[in-house]
Amino acid sequence: MRTNLKHIILSKLNERNAIIDKELINSLKKDNYDFSSRELNFALLELEIGGLILTRWSGKDKRRIEKIEKGKKEEG
């Protein structure tokens, strides 16, 4: 049975409250999870729509993925 990528991403974010997308990809590959960039982007999109994470551009080609704490309102 294949583990849901969204759950894996959330568990990585439980270890750290924020991570750069390249670091997330390297960490997932190190743990031998097989996924495409399309699957990763779709999982991140679903998590963001669900209000569990926030993604922000942190430079030209880096995304910062942050876990949203319960009760924390988005600034801005």
N, CA, C and O atoms as CSV, one atom per row, in Angstrom:
chain,resi,resn,atom,element,x,y,z
A,1,MET,N,N,0.840,-1.184,0.000
A,1,MET,CA,C,0.000,0.000,0.000
A,1,MET,C,C,0.889,1.252,0.000
A,1,MET,O,O,1.830,1.358,0.786
A,2,ARG,N,N,0.581,2.165,-0.867
A,2,ARG,CA,C,1.380,3.381,-1.015
A,2,ARG,C,C,0.961,4.415,0.029
A,2,ARG,O,O,-0.227,4.687,0.202
A,3,THR,N,N,1.937,4.982,0.716
A,3,THR,CA,C,1.673,5.994,1.725
A,3,THR,C,C,1.305,7.308,1.040
A,3,THR,O,O,1.909,7.681,0.034
A,4,ASN,N,N,0.325,7.996,1.583
A,4,ASN,CA,C,-0.137,9.247,1.023
A,4,ASN,C,C,0.947,10.314,1.167
A,4,ASN,O,O,1.449,10.543,2.268
A,5,LEU,N,N,1.308,10.962,0.072
A,5,LEU,CA,C,2.368,11.957,0.060
A,5,LEU,C,C,2.038,13.134,0.974
A,5,LEU,O,O,2.935,13.713,1.587
A,6,LYS,N,N,0.761,13.491,1.071
A,6,LYS,CA,C,0.374,14.603,1.944
A,6,LYS,C,C,0.721,14.302,3.403
A,6,LYS,O,O,1.201,15.179,4.122
A,7,HIS,N,N,0.482,13.081,3.833
A,7,HIS,CA,C,0.794,12.697,5.212
A,7,HIS,C,C,2.300,12.709,5.463
A,7,HIS,O,O,2.757,13.086,6.542
A,8,ILE,N,N,3.049,12.299,4.474
A,8,ILE,CA,C,4.504,12.289,4.601
A,8,ILE,C,C,5.030,13.719,4.728
A,8,ILE,O,O,5.893,14.000,5.560
A,9,ILE,N,N,4.501,14.618,3.897
A,9,ILE,CA,C,4.920,16.022,3.957
A,9,ILE,C,C,4.588,16.612,5.323
A,9,ILE,O,O,5.413,17.307,5.916
A,10,LEU,N,N,3.389,16.340,5.824
A,10,LEU,CA,C,3.003,16.856,7.136
A,10,LEU,C,C,3.894,16.305,8.241
A,10,LEU,O,O,4.224,17.027,9.182
A,11,SER,N,N,4.288,15.041,8.144
A,11,SER,CA,C,5.167,14.486,9.174
A,11,SER,C,C,6.545,15.150,9.122
A,11,SER,O,O,7.164,15.373,10.162
A,12,LYS,N,N,7.028,15.466,7.916
A,12,LYS,CA,C,8.299,16.189,7.789
A,12,LYS,C,C,8.181,17.583,8.405
A,12,LYS,O,O,9.118,18.065,9.041
A,13,LEU,N,N,7.026,18.231,8.215
A,13,LEU,CA,C,6.824,19.563,8.766
A,13,LEU,C,C,6.583,19.535,10.267
A,13,LEU,O,O,6.744,20.559,10.931
A,14,ASN,N,N,6.203,18.397,10.813
A,14,ASN,CA,C,6.072,18.279,12.266
A,14,ASN,C,C,7.453,18.296,12.923
A,14,ASN,O,O,7.600,18.747,14.059
A,15,GLU,N,N,8.455,17.806,12.207
A,15,GLU,CA,C,9.827,17.834,12.710
A,15,GLU,C,C,10.369,19.259,12.699
A,15,GLU,O,O,11.097,19.667,13.604
A,16,ARG,N,N,10.004,20.006,11.663
A,16,ARG,CA,C,10.425,21.409,11.501
A,16,ARG,C,C,9.186,22.183,11.068
A,16,ARG,O,O,8.368,21.658,10.313
A,17,ASN,N,N,9.037,23.397,11.523
A,17,ASN,CA,C,7.846,24.159,11.156
A,17,ASN,C,C,7.900,24.715,9.743
A,17,ASN,O,O,6.865,25.075,9.183
A,18,ALA,N,N,9.084,24.791,9.162
A,18,ALA,CA,C,9.229,25.307,7.798
A,18,ALA,C,C,10.399,24.603,7.119
A,18,ALA,O,O,11.357,24.178,7.765
A,19,ILE,N,N,10.289,24.492,5.784
A,19,ILE,CA,C,11.332,23.827,5.016
A,19,ILE,C,C,11.317,24.388,3.598
A,19,ILE,O,O,10.265,24.770,3.086
A,20,ILE,N,N,12.472,24.435,2.976
A,20,ILE,CA,C,12.592,24.858,1.580
A,20,ILE,C,C,12.256,23.645,0.706
A,20,ILE,O,O,12.581,22.512,1.061
A,21,ASP,N,N,11.611,23.885,-0.426
A,21,ASP,CA,C,11.160,22.777,-1.271
A,21,ASP,C,C,12.288,21.838,-1.696
A,21,ASP,O,O,12.080,20.626,-1.755
A,22,LYS,N,N,13.455,22.359,-1.987
A,22,LYS,CA,C,14.588,21.499,-2.379
A,22,LYS,C,C,15.003,20.581,-1.230
A,22,LYS,O,O,15.336,19.416,-1.448
A,23,GLU,N,N,14.981,21.117,0.000
A,23,GLU,CA,C,15.314,20.305,1.172
A,23,GLU,C,C,14.267,19.215,1.388
A,23,GLU,O,O,14.603,18.088,1.750
A,24,LEU,N,N,13.000,19.556,1.166
A,24,LEU,CA,C,11.922,18.573,1.297
A,24,LEU,C,C,12.095,17.448,0.285
A,24,LEU,O,O,11.977,16.272,0.629
A,25,ILE,N,N,12.371,17.808,-0.948
A,25,ILE,CA,C,12.563,16.809,-2.003
A,25,ILE,C,C,13.734,15.891,-1.660
A,25,ILE,O,O,13.621,14.671,-1.773
A,26,ASN,N,N,14.857,16.474,-1.241
A,26,ASN,CA,C,16.023,15.670,-0.878
A,26,ASN,C,C,15.722,14.747,0.302
A,26,ASN,O,O,16.154,13.594,0.312
A,27,SER,N,N,14.991,15.241,1.286
A,27,SER,CA,C,14.639,14.438,2.449
A,27,SER,C,C,13.720,13.275,2.065
A,27,SER,O,O,13.888,12.159,2.557
A,28,LEU,N,N,12.760,13.537,1.196
A,28,LEU,CA,C,11.848,12.481,0.752
A,28,LEU,C,C,12.587,11.423,-0.073
A,28,LEU,O,O,12.350,10.226,0.088
A,29,LYS,N,N,13.466,11.867,-0.941
A,29,LYS,CA,C,14.230,10.916,-1.751
A,29,LYS,C,C,15.186,10.101,-0.892
A,29,LYS,O,O,15.408,8.919,-1.154
A,30,LYS,N,N,15.754,10.732,0.134
A,30,LYS,CA,C,16.649,10.021,1.058
A,30,LYS,C,C,15.901,8.902,1.781
A,30,LYS,O,O,16.470,7.851,2.077
A,31,ASP,N,N,14.614,9.144,2.060
A,31,ASP,CA,C,13.780,8.138,2.721
A,31,ASP,C,C,13.134,7.167,1.734
A,31,ASP,O,O,12.248,6.397,2.103
A,32,ASN,N,N,13.583,7.209,0.476
A,32,ASN,CA,C,13.150,6.287,-0.587
A,32,ASN,C,C,11.674,6.403,-0.957
A,32,ASN,O,O,11.038,5.399,-1.279
A,33,TYR,N,N,11.123,7.612,-0.914
A,33,TYR,CA,C,9.766,7.827,-1.400
A,33,TYR,C,C,9.847,8.178,-2.877
A,33,TYR,O,O,10.651,9.015,-3.287
A,34,ASP,N,N,9.006,7.531,-3.666
A,34,ASP,CA,C,8.990,7.722,-5.106
A,34,ASP,C,C,7.815,8.626,-5.467
A,34,ASP,O,O,6.671,8.312,-5.142
A,35,PHE,N,N,8.088,9.750,-6.140
A,35,PHE,CA,C,7.048,10.695,-6.521
A,35,PHE,C,C,7.562,11.545,-7.670
A,35,PHE,O,O,8.769,11.670,-7.879
A,36,SER,N,N,6.630,12.125,-8.410
A,36,SER,CA,C,7.007,13.046,-9.479
A,36,SER,C,C,6.834,14.472,-8.974
A,36,SER,O,O,6.214,14.699,-7.935
A,37,SER,N,N,7.378,15.417,-9.703
A,37,SER,CA,C,7.212,16.819,-9.301
A,37,SER,C,C,5.743,17.222,-9.390
A,37,SER,O,O,5.273,18.058,-8.618
A,38,ARG,N,N,5.028,16.630,-10.327
A,38,ARG,CA,C,3.579,16.901,-10.448
A,38,ARG,C,C,2.834,16.417,-9.211
A,38,ARG,O,O,1.975,17.126,-8.688
A,39,GLU,N,N,3.156,15.215,-8.739
A,39,GLU,CA,C,2.514,14.683,-7.530
A,39,GLU,C,C,2.834,15.539,-6.314
A,39,GLU,O,O,1.961,15.794,-5.484
A,40,LEU,N,N,4.080,15.982,-6.206
A,40,LEU,CA,C,4.478,16.823,-5.085
A,40,LEU,C,C,3.734,18.153,-5.115
A,40,LEU,O,O,3.207,18.589,-4.092
A,41,ASN,N,N,3.685,18.797,-6.269
A,41,ASN,CA,C,2.988,20.073,-6.382
A,41,ASN,C,C,1.502,19.931,-6.087
A,41,ASN,O,O,0.912,20.810,-5.460
A,42,PHE,N,N,0.889,18.837,-6.529
A,42,PHE,CA,C,-0.525,18.611,-6.267
A,42,PHE,C,C,-0.775,18.400,-4.775
A,42,PHE,O,O,-1.754,18.913,-4.234
A,43,ALA,N,N,0.094,17.654,-4.112
A,43,ALA,CA,C,-0.036,17.426,-2.670
A,43,ALA,C,C,0.120,18.737,-1.905
A,43,ALA,O,O,-0.635,19.003,-0.970
A,44,LEU,N,N,1.098,19.558,-2.296
A,44,LEU,CA,C,1.300,20.850,-1.647
A,44,LEU,C,C,0.088,21.758,-1.858
A,44,LEU,O,O,-0.331,22.464,-0.940
A,45,LEU,N,N,-0.471,21.737,-3.066
A,45,LEU,CA,C,-1.655,22.539,-3.365
A,45,LEU,C,C,-2.837,22.117,-2.500
A,45,LEU,O,O,-3.529,22.965,-1.938
A,46,GLU,N,N,-3.069,20.816,-2.393
A,46,GLU,CA,C,-4.180,20.321,-1.570
A,46,GLU,C,C,-3.992,20.682,-0.094
A,46,GLU,O,O,-4.956,21.031,0.587
A,47,LEU,N,N,-2.764,20.600,0.396
A,47,LEU,CA,C,-2.494,20.962,1.789
A,47,LEU,C,C,-2.707,22.455,2.024
A,47,LEU,O,O,-3.199,22.864,3.076
A,48,GLU,N,N,-2.332,23.263,1.034
A,48,GLU,CA,C,-2.514,24.703,1.183
A,48,GLU,C,C,-3.995,25.074,1.116
A,48,GLU,O,O,-4.453,25.913,1.891
A,49,ILE,N,N,-4.734,24.472,0.216
A,49,ILE,CA,C,-6.173,24.722,0.124
A,49,ILE,C,C,-6.865,24.284,1.407
A,49,ILE,O,O,-7.811,24.929,1.859
A,50,GLY,N,N,-6.396,23.194,1.991
A,50,GLY,CA,C,-6.961,22.693,3.238
A,50,GLY,C,C,-6.584,23.508,4.465
A,50,GLY,O,O,-7.072,23.238,5.563
A,51,GLY,N,N,-5.720,24.503,4.288
A,51,GLY,CA,C,-5.339,25.369,5.388
A,51,GLY,C,C,-4.322,24.762,6.343
A,51,GLY,O,O,-4.207,25.202,7.487
A,52,LEU,N,N,-3.582,23.754,5.883
A,52,LEU,CA,C,-2.602,23.092,6.731
A,52,LEU,C,C,-1.193,23.642,6.556
A,52,LEU,O,O,-0.386,23.611,7.484
A,53,ILE,N,N,-0.904,24.148,5.355
A,53,ILE,CA,C,0.420,24.710,5.098
A,53,ILE,C,C,0.269,26.031,4.356
A,53,ILE,O,O,-0.805,26.378,3.864
A,54,LEU,N,N,1.370,26.746,4.295
A,54,LEU,CA,C,1.456,27.986,3.533
A,54,LEU,C,C,2.744,27.918,2.733
A,54,LEU,O,O,3.807,27.631,3.283
A,55,THR,N,N,2.653,28.180,1.440
A,55,THR,CA,C,3.864,28.198,0.614
A,55,THR,C,C,4.113,29.632,0.171
A,55,THR,O,O,3.192,30.348,-0.221
A,56,ARG,N,N,5.362,30.030,0.240
A,56,ARG,CA,C,5.777,31.371,-0.169
A,56,ARG,C,C,7.038,31.255,-0.990
A,56,ARG,O,O,7.874,30.383,-0.756
A,57,TRP,N,N,7.167,32.150,-1.960
A,57,TRP,CA,C,8.403,32.192,-2.731
A,57,TRP,C,C,9.481,32.832,-1.885
A,57,TRP,O,O,9.278,33.893,-1.293
A,58,SER,N,N,10.616,32.187,-1.834
A,58,SER,CA,C,11.750,32.668,-1.047
A,58,SER,C,C,12.954,32.790,-1.971
A,58,SER,O,O,13.953,32.090,-1.811
A,59,GLY,N,N,12.843,33.670,-2.916
A,59,GLY,CA,C,13.876,33.806,-3.930
A,59,GLY,C,C,13.297,33.487,-5.295
A,59,GLY,O,O,12.096,33.259,-5.438
A,60,LYS,N,N,14.149,33.474,-6.275
A,60,LYS,CA,C,13.688,33.283,-7.652
A,60,LYS,C,C,13.083,31.903,-7.895
A,60,LYS,O,O,12.049,31.785,-8.552
A,61,ASP,N,N,13.717,30.870,-7.372
A,61,ASP,CA,C,13.242,29.518,-7.655
A,61,ASP,C,C,13.189,28.626,-6.419
A,61,ASP,O,O,13.357,27.411,-6.517
A,62,LYS,N,N,12.953,29.234,-5.252
A,62,LYS,CA,C,12.832,28.461,-4.019
A,62,LYS,C,C,11.497,28.780,-3.364
A,62,LYS,O,O,11.077,29.936,-3.305
A,63,ARG,N,N,10.839,27.738,-2.874
A,63,ARG,CA,C,9.596,27.923,-2.124
A,63,ARG,C,C,9.832,27.540,-0.677
A,63,ARG,O,O,10.478,26.534,-0.381
A,64,ARG,N,N,9.300,28.355,0.219
A,64,ARG,CA,C,9.341,28.059,1.643
A,64,ARG,C,C,7.980,27.485,2.009
A,64,ARG,O,O,6.946,28.112,1.778
A,65,ILE,N,N,7.992,26.299,2.577
A,65,ILE,CA,C,6.761,25.610,2.958
A,65,ILE,C,C,6.670,25.659,4.476
A,65,ILE,O,O,7.548,25.160,5.180
A,66,GLU,N,N,5.597,26.268,4.971
A,66,GLU,CA,C,5.422,26.461,6.405
A,66,GLU,C,C,4.180,25.734,6.890
A,66,GLU,O,O,3.151,25.712,6.215
A,67,LYS,N,N,4.292,25.147,8.055
A,67,LYS,CA,C,3.144,24.519,8.691
A,67,LYS,C,C,2.340,25.611,9.387
A,67,LYS,O,O,2.910,26.448,10.087
A,68,ILE,N,N,1.036,25.613,9.204
A,68,ILE,CA,C,0.173,26.588,9.860
A,68,ILE,C,C,-0.259,26.005,11.196
A,68,ILE,O,O,-0.848,24.927,11.268
A,69,GLU,N,N,0.049,26.745,12.242
A,69,GLU,CA,C,-0.338,26.321,13.588
A,69,GLU,C,C,-1.819,26.592,13.789
A,69,GLU,O,O,-2.342,27.594,13.302
A,70,LYS,N,N,-2.491,25.711,14.500
A,70,LYS,CA,C,-3.905,25.916,14.784
A,70,LYS,C,C,-4.076,27.168,15.630
A,70,LYS,O,O,-3.334,27.385,16.588
A,71,GLY,N,N,-5.044,27.980,15.277
A,71,GLY,CA,C,-5.306,29.208,16.008
A,71,GLY,C,C,-4.481,30.387,15.532
A,71,GLY,O,O,-4.703,31.518,15.965
A,72,LYS,N,N,-3.523,30.131,14.636
A,72,LYS,CA,C,-2.692,31.214,14.103
A,72,LYS,C,C,-3.363,31.785,12.863
A,72,LYS,O,O,-3.678,31.043,11.933
A,73,LYS,N,N,-3.582,33.069,12.840
A,73,LYS,CA,C,-4.191,33.704,11.679
A,73,LYS,C,C,-3.110,34.170,10.728
A,73,LYS,O,O,-2.024,34.573,11.144
A,74,GLU,N,N,-3.424,34.110,9.447
A,74,GLU,CA,C,-2.464,34.501,8.427
A,74,GLU,C,C,-2.292,36.015,8.450
A,74,GLU,O,O,-3.264,36.768,8.512
A,75,GLU,N,N,-1.046,36.437,8.400
A,75,GLU,CA,C,-0.742,37.858,8.393
A,75,GLU,C,C,-0.737,38.377,6.968
A,75,GLU,O,O,-0.424,37.646,6.028
A,76,GLY,N,N,-1.089,39.657,6.817
A,76,GLY,CA,C,-0.958,40.255,5.505
A,76,GLY,C,C,-2.233,40.489,4.891
A,76,GLY,O,O,-2.295,40.995,3.770
